[in-house]
C-alpha cells in the first residue's frame, strides 16, 4: 500500500466514529529512511486528532481507542505512530 491510500484508509476509519471531529495525517517516514530498522512499505505516521471526547479521557485510554480502530493498518503498514489529541 502506498502512503496516499494508507492516509485515505486511516482518515475514513477514524472519521466513521462520531467522537472524532477531524484528523490531520503527516507522513514522517522521510525522517527514518536511513535507520537500520526501516522497512520499505512501513510508514511513520503522525496523527493529530480533533476530538472533545478523547481529550476528556486519559491519553492512554484515548490512544488505546485509536490503536483498536487502526489495528489492521498498524500491523501491516505502520512502523510507528505518533498521536496528538486536540
C-alpha positions in Angstrom: 0.0 0.0 0.0 1.3 3.5 -0.8 1.1 6.4 1.6 -1.8 8.1 -0.2 -4.1 5.0 0.1 -2.9 4.5 3.7 -3.9 8.1 4.6 -7.3 7.7 3.0 -7.9 4.5 4.9 -6.9 6.0 8.2 -9.0 9.1 7.7 -12.0 7.1 6.6 -11.8 4.7 9.6 -11.3 7.5 12.1 -14.0 9.8 10.8 -16.6 7.0 10.9 -16.5 7.4 14.7 -18.8 10.2 15.8 -16.5 11.2 18.6 -13.8 12.3 16.2 -14.4 15.7 14.5 -11.3 15.8 12.3 -7.9 14.3 11.8 -4.6 15.6 10.3 -2.2 13.0 9.0 1.5 13.6 8.4 4.0 11.2 6.8 7.2 11.3 8.9 8.8 8.4 7.1 11.4 10.6 5.5 13.0 11.2 8.9 13.7 7.5 9.3 14.8 6.4 5.9 18.4 5.8 7.0 17.6 3.8 10.1 18.6 0.2 10.2 15.0 -0.9 11.2 13.5 1.0 8.2 11.2 -1.2 6.1 10.3 0.0 2.6 6.5 -0.5 2.9 6.1 0.5 6.5 5.4 4.2 7.4 6.0 6.6 10.2 2.7 8.4 10.8 1.8 11.4 12.9 -1.9 11.9 13.7 -3.4 15.0 15.1 -6.9 14.0 16.2 -9.5 16.6 17.0 -12.0 15.2 19.5 -13.6 16.7 22.5 -14.5 13.2 23.8 -10.9 11.8 23.5 -9.4 14.9 25.1 -11.7 14.4 28.1 -10.2 10.9 28.9 -6.7 9.9 29.7 -4.2 9.9 26.9 -3.6 6.2 27.4 -7.3 5.4 27.1 -7.6 7.6 24.0 -4.5 6.1 22.4 -5.9 2.6 23.0 -9.1 3.5 21.2 -7.2 4.8 18.2 -5.0 1.8 18.1 -8.0 -0.5 18.2 -9.6 1.4 15.2 -6.4 1.2 13.2 -5.3 -2.3 14.3 -5.0 -3.7 10.8 -3.1 -0.7 9.4 -0.7 -0.8 12.4 0.0 -4.5 11.8 0.5 -4.2 8.1 1.6 -0.7 7.1 2.7 1.4 10.0 6.1 1.1 11.7 5.5 3.9 14.2 2.6 6.1 15.0 2.6 9.4 17.0 -0.8 10.5 18.2 -1.7 14.0 19.4 -5.2 14.9 20.8 -6.5 18.4 20.3 
